Amino acid sequence: MPDPLINTTSDIAVRPVLKRAGRVVMVAVAGGDAIGAERLAELVLTHEGIPGDRHAGFLRPADVRVPWFERNAPIHNERQVSIVSMEDLAVIAGNLGVERVEPEWLGANLAVGGVPDFSFLPRGSRLFFPSGAVLAVMGQNDPCRIAGAEVERHLIGQEGLALRFAAAAKRLRGVVATVDRPGSIRSGETFKLRVPEQWIWQG
């Protein structure tokens, strides 16, 4: 009998749906122009994102992350919510040779724990929270000097972090997500994670 994880017409290996659980360590809102975020006890989500957060909205202007669009052209906002993991932040801190990197320094709206290799969650993964809120992962969040400068600002006497941050945080900067279903997220609660079927298209 054929392997159920193999598409026999093209020999592409398909990994089945995975279900995991994690915990919410921190929630925050990033208002204004500065990258840093302010910790809250509860985060309220609407279909447009987080009210008062600079990334809220159905649309956003195209930037350097999407060079296939004309700069500042209005495009679908896939960056409503920024999520990092405490485990990945610990690795970043180790790469930089510092004691810690706090999630709010990077403008994260949500910091989670208990999910290995969180920054590698594939597009389409979904986080389900007790209130009924659901977040859909849209992709990795690329590190940049702006975030590195904020880390350096908080760690007095650690000059040069801004320049080293992008390399230290590559593929560890977490993910960006959109709101599938409104609700609220509270610090300390658990969530369920659903990772969709995965495969590598050979082209």
C-alpha positions in Angstrom: 0.0 0.0 0.0 1.5 3.4 -0.9 2.9 5.7 1.8 -0.1 8.0 2.8 2.4 10.9 3.2 3.5 10.7 -0.4 1.7 12.1 -3.4 2.4 9.3 -5.9 1.8 11.4 -9.0 4.7 13.8 -8.2 6.6 12.2 -5.3 6.2 15.2 -3.1 6.4 14.3 0.6 3.5 15.7 2.6 3.7 16.2 6.3 0.4 15.8 8.1 -1.4 18.4 10.3 0.4 19.0 13.6 -1.3 20.2 16.8 0.6 21.6 19.8 0.0 23.9 22.7 1.8 26.9 24.1 1.5 29.7 26.7 1.2 33.4 26.5 4.1 35.1 28.3 3.4 38.8 27.4 1.0 40.9 25.5 1.7 44.5 24.4 0.6 47.3 22.1 3.0 49.3 19.9 1.6 52.8 19.5 3.3 55.8 17.9 6.3 55.9 15.7 8.9 54.2 18.1 9.4 50.5 17.7 9.0 49.6 21.3 5.7 48.3 22.8 4.0 48.8 26.1 3.0 45.7 28.1 -0.6 45.1 29.0 -2.6 42.6 31.0 -5.0 41.9 28.1 -4.8 42.5 24.3 -8.0 43.2 22.4 -8.2 42.1 18.8 -10.6 43.2 16.0 -10.5 42.1 12.3 -8.3 45.2 11.7 -5.8 44.1 14.3 -5.0 45.7 17.6 -6.8 49.1 18.2 -4.2 51.8 18.8 -1.3 49.7 17.4 0.7 51.2 14.6 0.2 48.1 12.5 -3.6 48.0 12.8 -5.6 48.2 9.6 -6.8 46.1 6.6 -4.2 47.8 4.3 -0.6 49.0 4.7 1.8 50.8 2.4 4.3 48.5 0.5 7.8 48.8 1.8 11.3 47.2 1.3 9.9 43.9 2.5 7.8 43.5 -0.7 10.0 44.9 -3.6 7.6 43.4 -6.2 5.2 46.2 -5.4 5.7 49.9 -6.0 6.8 51.6 -2.8 3.9 52.9 -0.7 1.3 51.2 -2.9 -1.6 50.1 -0.6 -1.5 46.3 -0.1 -3.2 43.8 2.1 -1.9 44.1 5.7 -0.3 40.7 6.7 1.5 42.3 9.6 -1.3 43.2 12.0 0.3 41.3 14.9 3.9 40.6 15.7 4.7 37.4 17.7 8.0 36.3 19.2 9.0 33.3 21.4 10.9 33.6 24.6 13.1 30.6 23.5 14.1 32.4 20.3 14.8 35.6 22.2 17.1 33.7 24.5 19.1 32.5 21.5 19.3 36.0 20.1 20.6 37.3 23.5 23.2 34.5 23.4 24.2 35.4 19.9 24.7 39.0 20.9 26.5 38.1 24.2 24.0 39.9 26.4 21.9 38.7 29.3 18.5 39.3 27.8 16.4 40.7 24.9 12.9 41.7 26.0 10.0 41.2 23.6 8.6 44.7 24.0 12.0 46.2 22.8 11.3 44.6 19.4 7.8 45.9 19.3 6.2 42.5 19.7 2.5 42.3 20.5 2.7 38.8 21.8 5.5 36.7 23.4 4.9 33.0 23.8 6.6 30.0 25.2 6.6 26.3 24.9 6.7 26.0 21.1 10.0 24.8 19.7 11.4 26.6 16.6 8.5 29.1 16.8 10.0 31.4 14.2 9.8 28.6 11.6 6.0 28.1 11.8 4.8 27.9 8.3 2.3 30.3 6.7 -1.2 29.2 7.5 -0.4 28.0 11.1 -3.1 29.2 13.5 -3.1 30.1 17.2 -6.4 29.5 19.1 -7.0 31.4 22.3 -9.5 30.7 25.1 -11.6 33.8 24.2 -12.2 32.5 20.7 -9.6 34.8 19.2 -7.6 33.2 16.3 -4.4 34.5 14.7 -3.2 33.2 11.3 0.6 33.2 10.7 1.6 34.9 7.5 5.4 34.5 7.6 8.6 35.2 9.3 9.4 38.7 10.7 12.8 39.9 9.3 15.2 41.5 11.8 16.5 45.0 11.1 18.8 47.7 12.4 15.9 49.7 13.9 15.0 46.8 16.2 18.7 46.4 17.0 19.0 50.1 17.9 16.2 49.7 20.4 17.9 46.7 22.0 21.1 48.8 22.2 19.3 51.7 23.7 18.1 49.5 26.6 21.5 47.8 27.2 23.7 50.7 28.3 27.4 50.1 27.5 26.7 47.5 24.8 27.7 49.6 21.7 27.5 48.0 18.3 24.4 45.8 19.0 22.4 47.7 16.3 24.8 46.6 13.6 25.0 43.0 14.9 21.4 42.4 15.6 20.2 41.4 12.1 22.7 38.6 11.9 22.1 37.5 15.5 18.4 37.4 15.0 18.1 36.0 11.5 15.2 33.5 11.4 14.7 34.0 15.2 12.7 37.3 15.0 9.3 35.5 15.3 6.4 35.8 12.9 3.7 38.2 11.7 0.1 37.3 11.8 -3.4 38.6 10.9 -6.6 38.3 13.0 -8.8 35.5 11.7 -11.3 35.9 14.5 -11.6 38.8 17.0 -11.3 38.3 20.8 -8.9 38.9 23.5 -5.5 37.5 24.7 -4.4 37.6 28.3 -0.9 37.1 29.7 -0.5 33.7 31.3 -3.1 31.8 29.4 -2.5 28.8 27.2 -3.3 28.6 23.5 -3.7 25.8 20.9 -1.5 25.7 17.8 -2.5 24.1 14.5 0.1 23.7 11.8 -1.3 22.8 8.4 0.0 20.1 6.1 3.4 20.9 4.8 5.3 20.1 1.6 8.1 21.5 -0.5 7.1 22.3 -4.1 9.8 21.1 -6.4 8.8 23.2 -9.4 
